[in-house]
Each structure stands twice: as C-alpha cells, then as structure tokens.
Amino acid sequence: MKTPALLRTMAPLGAVLLLTSLGPHGLSARDLPTAAGPPPPSPPAESTLVLPSGAASPVHGITVRLTLEGRVVVATCSYDGGTPVAGATVTWFAPGLDAPYQTGATDPAGLSAFVPGGPGEWRAVVDDGMGHRREARIQVSGPPWGGNAGGSAEASAPPQEGDHGDHVHDEPGGAEHPAAHTEHAGTAEQGEPVEGPANASGSAAHTHSLEPGGSDRPWKLATGLGLIFGLTGFAYGFTARRERA
Amino acid sequence: MGRQPGSASVHIADGIIATEICMGANAAALGALYLSGRRVQPEEIPRMGFVGASLFAVSLLHFPMAGTSMHLALLGLGGILLGTRVLPVLFVALLFQALLFQHGGFISVGLNTLNMGAGAVAAGWIWRRSVPGETGRAFLAGFLAILIPAFLMGVEFYLTGYGRGMLYLLSLYAVVASVEGLLTVTAVRFLQHVQPEILQPEPT
C-alpha cells in the first residue's frame, strides 16, 4: 500500500499549516496570502453591506449616525437593538488626515457633538472599549457649511468575530439630505446592490459580506484541506503506532 | 454567525440555539465521537481523510435555488463509505468550516455534528441493508442524509422558540435532498464500476 508513505509526508505539512494558522490572530488563513504574495484587494462594496434584517443577526454591532446641525456634527451611536452606546470614545479625524483631530465621548443617550474646523469629509471612529468599533463619515460642504441644510451619514457594523476593531468597515448610507453630501449617497447606491436585500437572507450575503476575509476563500480552502490531510497523517501514524505496540 | 433559518443549509450558526444546549450537544458529540472512532484501524484512515476533505470542501460550493442558496453536503456518500466512522470525519470537517469560513458555528459544532451525523449514519445503515435495488438504496441514503438533519434542525429551532417555519421549509430541503440523492446514485454507480470494494464495509 503506497498511501502510508504519502500520508507520512503529509503529516509535517499539516503540522506546519496548523502552527501557521494558530498565530496571534487565532485560526485564520488571512495571514497566508500576505506571506505568499500581496493580499487581494478587498473591494469596498463587499464590506459596506448592512443586513436589512438585523434581528436575525445574533451578534450586535454599533450604528453610528452623523448629522450636521448648524455648524455642529452630532454623532448618535446605538447598538443594533437600539440601546444607546454610552461612554464610548469618539475620535474625530479631519479630511484627509490620519491623525486624530479631536476626541470625545458619548453621553448616556449615545450622543457626542463636535464642531468641524472646515469643509470636507470628516470621520468619526466610535469605540466602546468592548470590542465594538465603528467608523462613519460625513461630508461637510463649503462655508458656511451649516446653514439650514444638514447632512447625515450612517454606519452600521456587521458582527465580526475575533477581530474586533481591526477591520473597520465603513457604511456611508442613510442619506437623508443628498444635497449635503451627494458623494456619499452615490457610494451607498454603489455599495448596496451588490448583495441586495432580496439576497441578504441567503448564504451569499453571509459569506461575502460578513466575512472580512471573504476574498481569501481559495487560501482558506487550501488551509482547511491541508489541515484535514495533515490530521489524517497524524491519525494514521497514531493508529499505526498503536497497532505495533 | 448571521446564517438565518431560511438558507437551505443544515448548518446551525452560533447564537441561534441556546449556548447551554449547544454545550450539552458538544458533550454528547464527544461521546459519540469516541464510540464511533474507537479501535479505528490504520487502513481506514486514508479513506476517512479523503471523505473528510470532500465533506469540508463540497459545502463551499453554493448554488442559487428558490430565492436562497443550497450547497451539496455529500452526507449520504460519507455514510455509505464510512458507516459510523463518518462522525469524527464530519466533526473535523464542520470544525474547519466553522473556523475558516464561519459556515455553521463554533459553539454549535457538536449539535451540527449530531444532526448531520444522524443523517449520514442512517444513510450508511440503509446502504448496508440487504434489500435488493442498489440504486434505490443509494438514492434513499443520499435523500435521507439531508432530510434527517433538516428535520432535526427544524425540531431544534421549534423547541428553541423560532416557531415551525423551519419545519415548513422541509419541502425546500426535499428538493436539495433529491439532488443529493441523485448525486449519491451517480457516485455509487461510478464507484461500483471503478472500485467496488470501497463500497463494502471495512473489515474490523
């Protein structure tokens, strides 16, 4: 029988794969592509889906809603069930800058206000310190950027297991005043039809939108198969040794 | 996660069934794994490995159907090829599906193993009956290997308080199960031509 030799060679492969995938990020093949080549670019459209039926999702995320009221941007933060996110850190970023512009915190009603220093696209990153993190953006028009026209943007975090906060996906949507930030209304329109509401109850939405590493499927498949064959080799060696004993 | 009761999959995600029940099912699954995997012979291991790899990979191929999506599970074929030895194989395949693809759940892996294992073991049992008509047996094995887990899942959802919706969906699962049954017939026919001895139970 030729298989034993084959399996014995598979066992070290499985062990290496096992050790590789048990990295600091847990059992995940997401790191493998970076080792073998550049990671595939993740299209933003995949990560911008808000499941319309949030009730079916057992893990709740944060919804961040930015509204422009006069010169003030108000962030309204709530969990998916509607509970306000109290005491969360809100970090504001100026247009085009990665360094924090100002930090604040949400009050018991989940509100935090901020006055942007100029026009452009401001970002707010809300982190409740308990693994929920969400980013939202708002387009502030040129001076006077307040006035009567307000802008709003909404972000909702898909439940992410294991990598809270590492991958913040942005959902610019919920455009109530398209004139204030037409750019974002457009983004939302591009993003949503990818997995439309009709499809979102199926597994397609599950696999493509809720998995941060959805485009790594071939790698994950290879990892899983390698692990299974490696385990097979281990099991073979184990049982064969027991037979001899 | 997020897998809703409505997708034509027999994988239960985390957070749908109460954690206590899932942990109990995990304990029961461990017992079942021990019973089905004890005294496994080295000669059986390669077959188990390849069936496990097939089970792991095949459920990632999704086909759109009736507004939702379905995927093959090869549970019937696994039961035919492995008999009760399919349980540990299924467990490993489900574990990696949950860990790598969030397909099914990590906490609920024991429950899923028991659900699908029941179908697969039943398929193996049906196949080994000395009833004439191998095609019929193969189809029935593949068919019931899907329908039994779907029924068990429906019962579990009902007991958890999700109503009878899942049980009503059994008609949808019957379609999936028919496809699976036809596939099992094809695979069994093929194996009968190519390597008939693989369809016989392992000498233990």
Interface residues (C-beta under 8 A of the other chain):
Chain A: M1 T3 P4 L7 L27 S28 A29 L51 S53 A56 S57 P58 V59 P158 P159 E161 A198 S201 G202 S203 A204 H206 T207 L210 E211 R217 K220 L221 T223 G224 L225 L227 I228 F229 L231 T232 G233 A235 Y236 T239 A240 E243
Chain B: M1 G2 R3 Q4 P5 G6 S7 S9 A13 D14 G15 I16 V40 Q41 P42 E43 I45 P46 M48 G49 F50 G52 A53 F56 A57 L60 H62 P64 G67 T68 S69 H71 V92 A93 F96 Q97 L99 L100 F101 Q102 H103
